[in-house]
Amino acid sequence: MTEYDRRRSERKEHTAPIAMMLVAGSLEGETVNASSHGLLVRATGRISVVVKLDGKEYRGRLVRAEPMVDGGTYYALDLDDELQK
């Protein structure tokens, strides 16, 4: 099964300012590997977030974070409720 097959709905381009707040909590896990400047960690639990987008607030969880070449980061979020457009 590909990543696209696991999606619950079709993706459409949407560009808008967003504010993302992390909900307090902690994760427990173990290291997978280490270097002098980083760790790969396997953990249980969720990183919960609240996002403000287009004047509305949504709750959800972080499912993936990928660094970009320009120094930014892509964050993939799974929202509890459907986006209101």
Distance bins in CASP14 RR format, pairs under 12 A and 6 or more apart:
PFRMAT RR
TARGET T0000
AUTHOR 0000-0000-0000
RMODE 2
METHOD distances of the structure
MODEL  1
1 7 0 0 0 0 0 1 0 0 0 0 0
3 11 0 0 0 0 0 1 0 0 0 0 0
3 63 0 0 0 0 0 1 0 0 0 0 0
3 64 0 0 0 0 1 0 0 0 0 0 0
3 76 0 0 0 0 1 0 0 0 0 0 0
4 10 0 0 0 0 1 0 0 0 0 0 0
4 11 0 0 0 0 1 0 0 0 0 0 0
6 63 0 0 0 0 0 1 0 0 0 0 0
6 64 0 0 0 0 0 1 0 0 0 0 0
6 76 0 0 0 0 0 1 0 0 0 0 0
6 78 0 0 0 0 0 1 0 0 0 0 0
7 63 0 0 0 0 0 1 0 0 0 0 0
7 76 0 0 0 0 0 1 0 0 0 0 0
7 78 0 0 0 0 0 1 0 0 0 0 0
8 63 0 0 0 0 0 1 0 0 0 0 0
8 78 0 0 0 0 1 0 0 0 0 0 0
8 79 0 0 0 0 0 1 0 0 0 0 0
8 82 0 0 0 0 1 0 0 0 0 0 0
8 83 0 0 0 0 0 1 0 0 0 0 0
9 78 0 0 0 0 0 1 0 0 0 0 0
9 79 0 0 0 0 0 1 0 0 0 0 0
9 82 0 0 0 0 1 0 0 0 0 0 0
9 83 0 0 0 0 1 0 0 0 0 0 0
11 76 0 0 0 0 0 1 0 0 0 0 0
11 83 0 0 0 0 0 1 0 0 0 0 0
12 83 0 0 0 0 1 0 0 0 0 0 0
12 85 0 0 0 0 1 0 0 0 0 0 0
14 53 0 0 0 0 1 0 0 0 0 0 0
14 54 0 0 0 0 1 0 0 0 0 0 0
14 83 0 0 0 0 1 0 0 0 0 0 0
14 85 0 0 0 0 1 0 0 0 0 0 0
15 53 0 0 0 0 0 1 0 0 0 0 0
15 54 0 0 0 0 0 1 0 0 0 0 0
16 51 0 0 0 0 0 1 0 0 0 0 0
16 52 0 0 0 0 0 1 0 0 0 0 0
16 53 1 0 0 1 0 0 0 0 0 0 0
16 54 1 0 1 0 0 0 0 0 0 0 0
16 55 0 0 0 0 1 0 0 0 0 0 0
16 56 0 0 0 0 0 1 0 0 0 0 0
16 83 0 0 0 0 0 1 0 0 0 0 0
16 85 0 0 0 0 0 1 0 0 0 0 0
17 51 0 0 0 0 0 1 0 0 0 0 0
17 52 0 0 0 0 1 0 0 0 0 0 0
17 53 0 0 0 0 1 0 0 0 0 0 0
17 54 0 0 0 0 1 0 0 0 0 0 0
17 55 0 0 0 0 1 0 0 0 0 0 0
18 49 0 0 0 0 0 1 0 0 0 0 0
18 50 0 0 0 0 0 1 0 0 0 0 0
18 51 1 0 1 0 0 0 0 0 0 0 0
18 52 1 0 0 1 0 0 0 0 0 0 0
18 53 1 0 1 0 0 0 0 0 0 0 0
18 54 0 0 0 0 1 0 0 0 0 0 0
18 55 0 0 0 0 0 1 0 0 0 0 0
18 56 0 0 0 0 0 1 0 0 0 0 0
18 57 0 0 0 0 0 1 0 0 0 0 0
18 58 0 0 0 0 1 0 0 0 0 0 0
18 75 0 0 0 0 1 0 0 0 0 0 0
18 77 0 0 0 0 1 0 0 0 0 0 0
18 79 0 0 0 0 0 1 0 0 0 0 0
18 83 0 0 0 0 0 1 0 0 0 0 0
19 49 0 0 0 0 0 1 0 0 0 0 0
19 50 0 0 0 0 1 0 0 0 0 0 0
19 51 1 0 0 1 0 0 0 0 0 0 0
19 52 1 0 1 0 0 0 0 0 0 0 0
19 53 0 0 0 0 1 0 0 0 0 0 0
19 54 0 0 0 0 0 1 0 0 0 0 0
19 55 0 0 0 0 1 0 0 0 0 0 0
19 56 0 0 0 0 0 1 0 0 0 0 0
19 57 0 0 0 0 1 0 0 0 0 0 0
19 58 0 0 0 0 0 1 0 0 0 0 0
20 47 0 0 0 0 0 1 0 0 0 0 0
20 48 0 0 0 0 0 1 0 0 0 0 0
20 49 1 0 1 0 0 0 0 0 0 0 0
20 50 1 0 0 1 0 0 0 0 0 0 0
20 51 1 0 1 0 0 0 0 0 0 0 0
20 52 0 0 0 0 1 0 0 0 0 0 0
20 53 0 0 0 0 1 0 0 0 0 0 0
20 57 0 0 0 0 0 1 0 0 0 0 0
20 58 0 0 0 0 1 0 0 0 0 0 0
20 59 0 0 0 0 0 1 0 0 0 0 0
20 60 0 0 0 0 0 1 0 0 0 0 0
20 61 0 0 0 0 0 1 0 0 0 0 0
20 62 0 0 0 0 1 0 0 0 0 0 0
20 65 0 0 0 0 0 1 0 0 0 0 0
20 73 0 0 0 0 0 1 0 0 0 0 0
20 75 1 0 0 1 0 0 0 0 0 0 0
20 76 0 0 0 0 0 1 0 0 0 0 0
20 77 1 0 0 1 0 0 0 0 0 0 0
20 79 0 0 0 0 0 1 0 0 0 0 0
21 47 0 0 0 0 0 1 0 0 0 0 0
21 48 0 0 0 0 1 0 0 0 0 0 0
21 49 1 0 0 1 0 0 0 0 0 0 0
21 50 1 0 1 0 0 0 0 0 0 0 0
21 51 1 0 0 1 0 0 0 0 0 0 0
21 52 0 0 0 0 1 0 0 0 0 0 0
21 57 0 0 0 0 1 0 0 0 0 0 0
21 58 0 0 0 0 0 1 0 0 0 0 0
21 59 0 0 0 0 0 1 0 0 0 0 0
21 60 0 0 0 0 0 1 0 0 0 0 0
21 62 0 0 0 0 0 1 0 0 0 0 0
21 77 0 0 0 0 0 1 0 0 0 0 0
22 46 0 0 0 0 0 1 0 0 0 0 0
22 47 1 0 0 1 0 0 0 0 0 0 0
22 48 1 0 0 1 0 0 0 0 0 0 0
22 49 1 0 1 0 0 0 0 0 0 0 0
22 50 0 0 0 0 1 0 0 0 0 0 0
22 51 0 0 0 0 0 1 0 0 0 0 0
22 59 0 0 0 0 0 1 0 0 0 0 0
22 60 0 0 0 0 0 1 0 0 0 0 0
22 61 0 0 0 0 0 1 0 0 0 0 0
22 62 0 0 0 0 1 0 0 0 0 0 0
22 65 0 0 0 0 0 1 0 0 0 0 0
22 75 0 0 0 0 0 1 0 0 0 0 0
22 77 0 0 0 0 0 1 0 0 0 0 0
23 45 0 0 0 0 0 1 0 0 0 0 0
23 46 0 0 0 0 1 0 0 0 0 0 0
23 47 0 0 0 0 1 0 0 0 0 0 0
23 48 1 1 0 0 0 0 0 0 0 0 0
23 49 1 0 0 1 0 0 0 0 0 0 0
23 50 1 0 0 1 0 0 0 0 0 0 0
23 51 0 0 0 0 0 1 0 0 0 0 0
23 59 0 0 0 0 1 0 0 0 0 0 0
23 60 0 0 0 0 1 0 0 0 0 0 0
23 61 0 0 0 0 1 0 0 0 0 0 0
23 62 0 0 0 0 0 1 0 0 0 0 0
23 80 0 0 0 0 0 1 0 0 0 0 0
24 47 0 0 0 0 0 1 0 0 0 0 0
24 48 0 0 0 0 1 0 0 0 0 0 0
24 49 0 0 0 0 0 1 0 0 0 0 0
24 50 0 0 0 0 0 1 0 0 0 0 0
25 43 0 0 0 0 0 1 0 0 0 0 0
25 45 0 0 0 0 1 0 0 0 0 0 0
25 46 0 0 0 0 1 0 0 0 0 0 0
25 47 0 0 0 0 1 0 0 0 0 0 0
25 48 1 0 0 1 0 0 0 0 0 0 0
25 49 0 0 0 0 0 1 0 0 0 0 0
26 43 0 0 0 0 1 0 0 0 0 0 0
26 44 0 0 0 0 0 1 0 0 0 0 0
26 45 0 0 0 0 1 0 0 0 0 0 0
26 46 0 0 0 0 0 1 0 0 0 0 0
26 47 0 0 0 0 1 0 0 0 0 0 0
26 48 0 0 0 0 0 1 0 0 0 0 0
27 41 0 0 0 0 1 0 0 0 0 0 0
27 42 0 0 0 0 1 0 0 0 0 0 0
27 43 1 0 1 0 0 0 0 0 0 0 0
27 44 1 0 0 1 0 0 0 0 0 0 0
27 45 1 0 1 0 0 0 0 0 0 0 0
27 46 0 0 0 0 1 0 0 0 0 0 0
27 47 1 0 0 1 0 0 0 0 0 0 0
27 48 0 0 0 0 0 1 0 0 0 0 0
27 61 0 0 0 0 0 1 0 0 0 0 0
27 62 0 0 0 0 0 1 0 0 0 0 0
28 41 0 0 0 0 0 1 0 0 0 0 0
28 42 0 0 0 0 0 1 0 0 0 0 0
28 43 1 0 0 1 0 0 0 0 0 0 0
28 44 1 0 0 1 0 0 0 0 0 0 0
28 45 1 0 0 1 0 0 0 0 0 0 0
28 46 0 0 0 0 0 1 0 0 0 0 0
29 39 0 0 0 0 0 1 0 0 0 0 0
29 40 0 0 0 0 0 1 0 0 0 0 0
29 41 1 0 0 1 0 0 0 0 0 0 0
29 42 1 0 0 1 0 0 0 0 0 0 0
29 43 1 0 1 0 0 0 0 0 0 0 0
29 44 1 0 0 1 0 0 0 0 0 0 0
29 45 0 0 0 0 1 0 0 0 0 0 0
30 39 0 0 0 0 0 1 0 0 0 0 0
30 40 0 0 0 0 0 1 0 0 0 0 0
30 41 1 0 0 1 0 0 0 0 0 0 0
30 42 1 0 1 0 0 0 0 0 0 0 0
30 43 1 0 0 1 0 0 0 0 0 0 0
30 44 0 0 0 0 1 0 0 0 0 0 0
31 38 0 0 0 0 1 0 0 0 0 0 0
31 39 1 0 1 0 0 0 0 0 0 0 0
31 40 1 0 0 1 0 0 0 0 0 0 0
31 41 1 0 1 0 0 0 0 0 0 0 0
31 42 1 0 0 1 0 0 0 0 0 0 0
31 43 0 0 0 0 1 0 0 0 0 0 0
32 38 0 0 0 0 0 1 0 0 0 0 0
32 39 1 0 0 1 0 0 0 0 0 0 0
32 40 1 0 1 0 0 0 0 0 0 0 0
32 41 1 0 0 1 0 0 0 0 0 0 0
32 42 1 0 1 0 0 0 0 0 0 0 0
32 43 0 0 0 0 0 1 0 0 0 0 0
33 39 1 0 0 1 0 0 0 0 0 0 0
33 40 1 0 1 0 0 0 0 0 0 0 0
33 41 0 0 0 0 1 0 0 0 0 0 0
33 42 0 0 0 0 0 1 0 0 0 0 0
34 40 1 0 0 1 0 0 0 0 0 0 0
34 41 0 0 0 0 1 0 0 0 0 0 0
41 47 0 0 0 0 0 1 0 0 0 0 0
41 65 0 0 0 0 0 1 0 0 0 0 0
43 62 0 0 0 0 0 1 0 0 0 0 0
45 61 0 0 0 0 1 0 0 0 0 0 0
45 62 0 0 0 0 0 1 0 0 0 0 0
45 63 0 0 0 0 0 1 0 0 0 0 0
46 59 0 0 0 0 0 1 0 0 0 0 0
46 60 0 0 0 0 1 0 0 0 0 0 0
46 61 1 0 1 0 0 0 0 0 0 0 0
46 62 1 0 0 1 0 0 0 0 0 0 0
46 63 0 0 0 0 1 0 0 0 0 0 0
46 77 0 0 0 0 0 1 0 0 0 0 0
46 78 0 0 0 0 1 0 0 0 0 0 0
46 80 0 0 0 0 0 1 0 0 0 0 0
47 60 0 0 0 0 1 0 0 0 0 0 0
47 61 1 0 0 1 0 0 0 0 0 0 0
47 62 1 0 1 0 0 0 0 0 0 0 0
47 63 0 0 0 0 1 0 0 0 0 0 0
47 64 0 0 0 0 0 1 0 0 0 0 0
47 65 0 0 0 0 1 0 0 0 0 0 0
47 75 0 0 0 0 1 0 0 0 0 0 0
47 76 0 0 0 0 0 1 0 0 0 0 0
47 77 0 0 0 0 1 0 0 0 0 0 0
47 78 0 0 0 0 0 1 0 0 0 0 0
48 58 0 0 0 0 0 1 0 0 0 0 0
48 59 1 0 0 1 0 0 0 0 0 0 0
48 60 1 0 0 1 0 0 0 0 0 0 0
48 61 1 0 1 0 0 0 0 0 0 0 0
48 62 1 0 0 1 0 0 0 0 0 0 0
48 63 0 0 0 0 0 1 0 0 0 0 0
48 77 0 0 0 0 0 1 0 0 0 0 0
48 78 0 0 0 0 0 1 0 0 0 0 0
48 79 0 0 0 0 0 1 0 0 0 0 0
48 80 0 0 0 0 1 0 0 0 0 0 0
49 57 0 0 0 0 0 1 0 0 0 0 0
49 58 0 0 0 0 1 0 0 0 0 0 0
49 59 1 0 0 1 0 0 0 0 0 0 0
49 60 1 0 1 0 0 0 0 0 0 0 0
49 61 1 0 0 1 0 0 0 0 0 0 0
49 62 1 0 1 0 0 0 0 0 0 0 0
49 63 0 0 0 0 0 1 0 0 0 0 0
49 65 0 0 0 0 0 1 0 0 0 0 0
49 75 0 0 0 0 1 0 0 0 0 0 0
49 76 0 0 0 0 0 1 0 0 0 0 0
49 77 1 0 0 1 0 0 0 0 0 0 0
49 78 0 0 0 0 1 0 0 0 0 0 0
49 79 0 0 0 0 1 0 0 0 0 0 0
49 80 0 0 0 0 0 1 0 0 0 0 0
50 56 0 0 0 0 0 1 0 0 0 0 0
50 57 1 0 0 1 0 0 0 0 0 0 0
50 58 1 0 0 1 0 0 0 0 0 0 0
50 59 1 0 1 0 0 0 0 0 0 0 0
50 60 1 0 0 1 0 0 0 0 0 0 0
50 61 0 0 0 0 0 1 0 0 0 0 0
50 62 0 0 0 0 0 1 0 0 0 0 0
50 77 0 0 0 0 0 1 0 0 0 0 0
50 79 0 0 0 0 0 1 0 0 0 0 0
50 80 0 0 0 0 0 1 0 0 0 0 0
50 81 0 0 0 0 0 1 0 0 0 0 0
51 57 1 0 0 1 0 0 0 0 0 0 0
51 58 1 0 1 0 0 0 0 0 0 0 0
51 59 0 0 0 0 1 0 0 0 0 0 0
51 60 1 0 0 1 0 0 0 0 0 0 0
51 61 0 0 0 0 0 1 0 0 0 0 0
51 62 0 0 0 0 0 1 0 0 0 0 0
51 75 0 0 0 0 1 0 0 0 0 0 0
51 77 1 0 0 1 0 0 0 0 0 0 0
51 78 0 0 0 0 0 1 0 0 0 0 0
51 79 1 0 0 1 0 0 0 0 0 0 0
51 80 0 0 0 0 0 1 0 0 0 0 0
51 81 0 0 0 0 0 1 0 0 0 0 0
51 83 0 0 0 0 0 1 0 0 0 0 0
52 58 1 0 0 1 0 0 0 0 0 0 0
52 59 0 0 0 0 0 1 0 0 0 0 0
53 59 0 0 0 0 0 1 0 0 0 0 0
53 60 0 0 0 0 0 1 0 0 0 0 0
53 77 0 0 0 0 0 1 0 0 0 0 0
53 79 0 0 0 0 1 0 0 0 0 0 0
53 81 0 0 0 0 0 1 0 0 0 0 0
53 83 1 0 0 1 0 0 0 0 0 0 0
53 84 0 0 0 0 1 0 0 0 0 0 0
53 85 0 0 0 0 0 1 0 0 0 0 0
54 83 0 0 0 0 1 0 0 0 0 0 0
54 84 1 0 0 1 0 0 0 0 0 0 0
54 85 1 0 0 1 0 0 0 0 0 0 0
55 83 0 0 0 0 0 1 0 0 0 0 0
55 84 0 0 0 0 1 0 0 0 0 0 0
55 85 0 0 0 0 0 1 0 0 0 0 0
56 79 0 0 0 0 0 1 0 0 0 0 0
56 81 0 0 0 0 1 0 0 0 0 0 0
56 82 0 0 0 0 0 1 0 0 0 0 0
56 83 0 0 0 0 1 0 0 0 0 0 0
56 84 1 0 1 0 0 0 0 0 0 0 0
56 85 0 0 0 0 1 0 0 0 0 0 0
57 79 0 0 0 0 0 1 0 0 0 0 0
57 80 0 0 0 0 0 1 0 0 0 0 0
57 81 0 0 0 0 1 0 0 0 0 0 0
57 83 0 0 0 0 0 1 0 0 0 0 0
57 84 0 0 0 0 0 1 0 0 0 0 0
58 77 0 0 0 0 1 0 0 0 0 0 0
58 78 0 0 0 0 0 1 0 0 0 0 0
58 79 1 0 1 0 0 0 0 0 0 0 0
58 80 1 0 0 1 0 0 0 0 0 0 0
58 81 1 0 0 1 0 0 0 0 0 0 0
58 82 0 0 0 0 1 0 0 0 0 0 0
58 83 1 0 0 1 0 0 0 0 0 0 0
58 84 0 0 0 0 1 0 0 0 0 0 0
59 77 0 0 0 0 1 0 0 0 0 0 0
59 78 0 0 0 0 0 1 0 0 0 0 0
59 79 1 0 0 1 0 0 0 0 0 0 0
59 80 1 0 1 0 0 0 0 0 0 0 0
59 81 1 0 0 1 0 0 0 0 0 0 0
60 75 0 0 0 0 0 1 0 0 0 0 0
60 76 0 0 0 0 0 1 0 0 0 0 0
60 77 1 0 0 1 0 0 0 0 0 0 0
60 78 1 0 0 1 0 0 0 0 0 0 0
60 79 1 0 1 0 0 0 0 0 0 0 0
60 80 1 0 1 0 0 0 0 0 0 0 0
60 81 0 0 0 0 1 0 0 0 0 0 0
60 83 0 0 0 0 0 1 0 0 0 0 0
61 75 0 0 0 0 0 1 0 0 0 0 0
61 76 0 0 0 0 1 0 0 0 0 0 0
61 77 1 0 0 1 0 0 0 0 0 0 0
61 78 1 0 1 0 0 0 0 0 0 0 0
61 79 0 0 0 0 1 0 0 0 0 0 0
61 80 0 0 0 0 1 0 0 0 0 0 0
62 73 0 0 0 0 0 1 0 0 0 0 0
62 74 0 0 0 0 0 1 0 0 0 0 0
62 75 1 0 0 1 0 0 0 0 0 0 0
62 76 1 0 0 1 0 0 0 0 0 0 0
62 77 1 0 0 1 0 0 0 0 0 0 0
62 78 0 0 0 0 1 0 0 0 0 0 0
62 79 0 0 0 0 0 1 0 0 0 0 0
63 74 0 0 0 0 0 1 0 0 0 0 0
63 75 0 0 0 0 1 0 0 0 0 0 0
63 76 1 0 1 0 0 0 0 0 0 0 0
63 77 1 0 0 1 0 0 0 0 0 0 0
63 78 1 0 1 0 0 0 0 0 0 0 0
63 79 0 0 0 0 0 1 0 0 0 0 0
64 73 0 0 0 0 0 1 0 0 0 0 0
64 74 1 0 0 1 0 0 0 0 0 0 0
64 75 1 0 0 1 0 0 0 0 0 0 0
64 76 1 1 0 0 0 0 0 0 0 0 0
64 77 0 0 0 0 1 0 0 0 0 0 0
64 78 0 0 0 0 1 0 0 0 0 0 0
65 72 0 0 0 0 0 1 0 0 0 0 0
65 73 1 0 1 0 0 0 0 0 0 0 0
65 74 1 0 0 1 0 0 0 0 0 0 0
65 75 1 0 1 0 0 0 0 0 0 0 0
65 76 1 0 0 1 0 0 0 0 0 0 0
65 77 0 0 0 0 0 1 0 0 0 0 0
66 72 0 0 0 0 1 0 0 0 0 0 0
66 73 1 0 0 1 0 0 0 0 0 0 0
66 74 1 0 1 0 0 0 0 0 0 0 0
66 75 0 0 0 0 1 0 0 0 0 0 0
66 76 1 0 0 1 0 0 0 0 0 0 0
67 73 1 0 1 0 0 0 0 0 0 0 0
67 74 0 0 0 0 1 0 0 0 0 0 0
67 75 0 0 0 0 0 1 0 0 0 0 0
68 74 1 0 0 1 0 0 0 0 0 0 0
68 75 0 0 0 0 0 1 0 0 0 0 0
77 83 0 0 0 0 0 1 0 0 0 0 0
END
